[in-house]
Amino acid sequence: MLEHPSRVIVRLPRTPIFRYVIPIMARTATLTRKTAETDITVSLNLDGSGLGAISTGVGFFDHMLTALCRHALIDMDIKATGDTHIDFHHTVEDVGIVIGQALLKALGEKRGIGRFGHATIPMDEALVEASIDISGRAYTGWDVRFNAPKVGEMDTELFEEFFRALASNALIALHIRQLAGTNTHHVAEACFKATARALRQAIEPDTRLGSAIPSTKGAL
């Protein structure tokens, strides 16, 4: 305590500031799935910078998967070969299966994540919203209409097959809804970008949550 002619100055001990630091665990996975129809390997890093090395043999699909990586900030290497001489159905669906399984593995116990994600993304005249719950339960809500049966060489009906396969194998609830749009390319791209942004939000670590599981059940 210091004395002063007009007042008494009391020096209080400094209170230490504690910061809780969430341990950084590698959220990565590599999976291979080989069948009589396709041979697919996916490596991903949930805490990446959006880099993608994509080769599926389906040009427009590669373009969409690259956008998914970039806007989710997930690094992904995808190598797929399939019976594309028949059509692209098996390749597109099976890539969705393996990405979903890799996401599930990389998320582990799902500790400390935001769990929920939502994004509404414009692509010129197209507008698509996507919502995600990393719930441990698989569900896909799809309300998207395409004005053309193909974009490039890819059947537009395969976009729904891809997202259903991804959600079913990642054990997430995924809703994708088209709010506007007439151009098939724009609508498809908005679906992938909206899903990417919602996924980025859902997998992002929540510093307030710490290492807890974001569920009242204690498990996801």
C-alpha positions as CSV (number, residue, x, y, z in Angstrom):
1,M,0.0,0.0,0.0
2,L,1.3,3.4,-1.0
3,E,0.5,6.6,0.9
4,H,-0.3,9.8,-1.0
5,P,-1.1,13.2,0.5
6,S,-4.7,13.1,-0.7
7,R,-5.5,9.5,-1.1
8,V,-4.4,5.9,-0.4
9,I,-3.4,3.8,-3.4
10,V,-3.8,0.0,-3.0
11,R,-2.1,-2.3,-5.4
12,L,-4.0,-5.5,-6.0
13,P,-2.3,-8.7,-7.1
14,R,-2.7,-9.4,-10.7
15,T,-5.3,-12.0,-11.6
16,P,-3.8,-14.5,-14.0
17,I,-5.7,-14.9,-17.3
18,F,-6.4,-18.5,-18.2
19,R,-7.1,-19.5,-21.8
20,Y,-8.6,-22.9,-22.6
21,V,-6.9,-24.3,-25.6
22,I,-8.6,-27.1,-27.5
23,P,-6.1,-29.8,-28.4
24,I,-5.6,-29.9,-32.1
25,M,-6.1,-33.5,-33.4
26,A,-5.6,-34.4,-37.0
27,R,-9.0,-34.6,-38.6
28,T,-8.0,-36.6,-41.7
29,A,-9.0,-39.8,-43.4
30,T,-8.0,-42.0,-46.3
31,L,-10.4,-44.6,-47.6
32,T,-10.4,-46.9,-50.7
33,R,-13.5,-48.7,-52.0
34,K,-13.2,-51.2,-54.8
35,T,-16.1,-53.0,-56.5
36,A,-16.7,-54.7,-59.8
37,E,-17.9,-51.3,-61.0
38,T,-15.6,-48.7,-59.5
39,D,-12.3,-48.2,-57.8
40,I,-12.2,-45.1,-55.6
41,T,-9.7,-43.6,-53.2
42,V,-10.5,-40.4,-51.2
43,S,-8.0,-38.6,-48.9
44,L,-9.3,-35.6,-47.0
45,N,-8.3,-33.1,-44.4
46,L,-11.1,-31.2,-42.6
47,D,-8.7,-28.4,-41.5
48,G,-7.3,-27.8,-44.9
49,S,-7.3,-24.7,-47.2
50,G,-9.6,-25.9,-49.9
51,L,-7.1,-27.7,-52.2
52,G,-8.5,-30.4,-54.4
53,A,-6.8,-32.9,-56.7
54,I,-9.9,-34.5,-58.4
55,S,-10.0,-37.1,-61.1
56,T,-13.2,-39.1,-61.6
57,G,-13.4,-39.3,-65.4
58,V,-16.5,-37.1,-65.4
59,G,-15.4,-33.6,-66.3
60,F,-18.3,-31.5,-64.9
61,F,-18.4,-33.6,-61.7
62,D,-14.7,-32.9,-61.2
63,H,-15.5,-29.2,-61.5
64,M,-18.2,-29.4,-58.9
65,L,-16.1,-31.4,-56.5
66,T,-13.3,-28.8,-56.8
67,A,-15.9,-26.1,-55.8
68,L,-16.9,-28.3,-52.9
69,C,-13.3,-28.5,-51.6
70,R,-12.6,-24.8,-52.1
71,H,-15.7,-23.5,-50.3
72,A,-15.7,-26.0,-47.5
73,L,-12.0,-25.4,-46.9
74,I,-11.5,-29.2,-47.0
75,D,-8.4,-30.6,-48.8
76,M,-9.4,-33.6,-50.9
77,D,-7.6,-36.0,-53.2
78,I,-10.1,-38.1,-55.1
79,K,-9.0,-40.7,-57.6
80,A,-11.8,-42.7,-59.2
81,T,-12.1,-45.1,-62.2
82,G,-15.4,-46.7,-63.1
83,D,-17.5,-48.2,-65.8
84,T,-18.1,-44.9,-67.5
85,H,-18.5,-46.7,-70.8
86,I,-21.9,-47.7,-69.6
87,D,-22.8,-44.4,-67.9
88,F,-21.7,-42.2,-65.0
89,H,-24.2,-43.4,-62.4
90,H,-21.9,-45.9,-60.5
91,T,-18.9,-43.5,-60.4
92,V,-20.9,-40.5,-59.2
93,E,-22.8,-42.4,-56.5
94,D,-19.8,-44.4,-55.3
95,V,-17.7,-41.2,-55.0
96,G,-20.4,-39.8,-52.8
97,I,-20.3,-43.0,-50.7
98,V,-16.5,-42.8,-50.1
99,I,-16.5,-39.1,-49.4
100,G,-19.3,-39.6,-46.9
101,Q,-17.4,-42.5,-45.2
102,A,-14.2,-40.4,-45.1
103,L,-16.0,-37.4,-43.5
104,L,-17.5,-39.7,-40.9
105,K,-14.1,-41.2,-40.1
106,A,-12.3,-37.8,-40.0
107,L,-14.9,-36.3,-37.6
108,G,-14.3,-39.1,-35.1
109,E,-16.4,-38.5,-31.9
110,K,-17.4,-35.1,-33.3
111,R,-16.1,-33.3,-30.2
112,G,-16.0,-29.5,-30.2
113,I,-17.7,-29.0,-33.6
114,G,-20.5,-26.5,-34.5
115,R,-22.6,-29.5,-35.7
116,F,-25.1,-27.3,-37.6
117,G,-24.5,-25.4,-40.8
118,H,-26.6,-23.4,-43.2
119,A,-25.9,-21.3,-46.3
120,T,-27.9,-19.7,-49.0
121,I,-25.8,-19.2,-52.1
122,P,-26.5,-17.3,-55.3
123,M,-25.1,-18.2,-58.7
124,D,-26.3,-15.4,-61.0
125,E,-30.0,-16.0,-61.4
126,A,-29.9,-19.3,-59.3
127,L,-30.3,-19.3,-55.6
128,V,-29.9,-22.5,-53.5
129,E,-30.0,-23.1,-49.7
130,A,-28.4,-26.0,-47.9
131,S,-28.7,-27.0,-44.2
132,I,-26.7,-29.6,-42.4
133,D,-26.9,-31.4,-39.1
134,I,-24.1,-33.7,-38.2
135,S,-26.5,-35.7,-36.2
136,G,-25.4,-39.3,-36.6
137,R,-28.6,-40.0,-38.5
138,A,-28.8,-40.0,-42.3
139,Y,-31.4,-38.0,-44.1
140,T,-31.5,-36.2,-47.4
141,G,-34.1,-33.6,-48.4
142,W,-33.9,-32.6,-52.1
143,D,-36.0,-30.0,-53.7
144,V,-34.1,-29.0,-56.9
145,R,-35.4,-28.9,-60.5
146,F,-33.2,-28.9,-63.6
147,N,-34.4,-27.6,-66.9
148,A,-32.1,-29.9,-68.9
149,P,-31.4,-33.6,-68.6
150,K,-27.6,-33.1,-68.9
151,V,-24.9,-30.6,-68.1
152,G,-21.9,-31.3,-70.2
153,E,-22.0,-35.1,-70.4
154,M,-23.4,-35.6,-66.9
155,D,-27.0,-36.5,-66.3
156,T,-28.5,-34.0,-64.0
157,E,-30.4,-36.7,-62.0
158,L,-27.0,-37.9,-60.7
159,F,-26.6,-34.8,-58.5
160,E,-29.3,-36.1,-56.2
161,E,-27.7,-39.5,-56.2
162,F,-24.4,-38.0,-55.2
163,F,-25.8,-36.0,-52.3
164,R,-27.9,-38.8,-51.0
165,A,-24.9,-41.2,-51.0
166,L,-22.8,-38.6,-49.2
167,A,-25.3,-37.8,-46.5
168,S,-26.2,-41.5,-46.0
169,N,-22.6,-42.5,-45.4
170,A,-21.5,-39.5,-43.4
171,L,-24.6,-40.0,-41.2
172,I,-25.7,-36.4,-41.6
173,A,-29.0,-34.7,-42.3
174,L,-28.7,-32.7,-45.5
175,H,-31.4,-30.5,-47.0
176,I,-30.9,-28.8,-50.3
177,R,-33.6,-26.5,-51.7
178,Q,-33.6,-24.4,-54.9
179,L,-35.2,-21.0,-54.4
180,A,-34.6,-19.7,-57.9
181,G,-32.8,-20.5,-61.1
182,T,-33.2,-21.6,-64.7
183,N,-29.7,-22.3,-65.9
184,T,-28.8,-25.9,-65.3
185,H,-25.1,-25.2,-64.7
186,H,-25.8,-22.4,-62.3
187,V,-28.3,-24.4,-60.3
188,A,-25.9,-27.4,-60.0
189,E,-23.0,-25.2,-59.0
190,A,-25.1,-23.3,-56.4
191,C,-26.0,-26.7,-54.9
192,F,-22.4,-27.7,-54.4
193,K,-21.3,-24.3,-53.1
194,A,-24.2,-24.0,-50.6
195,T,-23.5,-27.5,-49.3
196,A,-19.8,-26.6,-49.0
197,R,-20.4,-23.5,-47.0
198,A,-22.9,-25.3,-44.7
199,L,-20.5,-28.1,-44.2
200,R,-17.7,-25.7,-43.4
201,Q,-19.8,-24.1,-40.7
202,A,-20.9,-27.5,-39.3
203,I,-17.4,-29.0,-38.9
204,E,-15.8,-25.8,-37.7
205,P,-14.4,-26.1,-34.1
206,D,-16.5,-24.2,-31.5
207,T,-14.0,-22.7,-29.0
208,R,-16.8,-22.1,-26.5
209,L,-17.8,-25.8,-26.6
210,G,-14.3,-27.0,-25.9
211,S,-14.0,-30.7,-26.3
212,A,-17.6,-31.5,-25.5
213,I,-19.9,-33.3,-27.8
214,P,-22.6,-30.9,-29.1
215,S,-25.6,-33.1,-28.0
216,T,-27.6,-33.5,-24.9
217,K,-27.3,-37.3,-25.3
218,G,-23.5,-37.0,-25.0
219,A,-23.0,-38.8,-28.3
220,L,-23.5,-38.3,-32.0
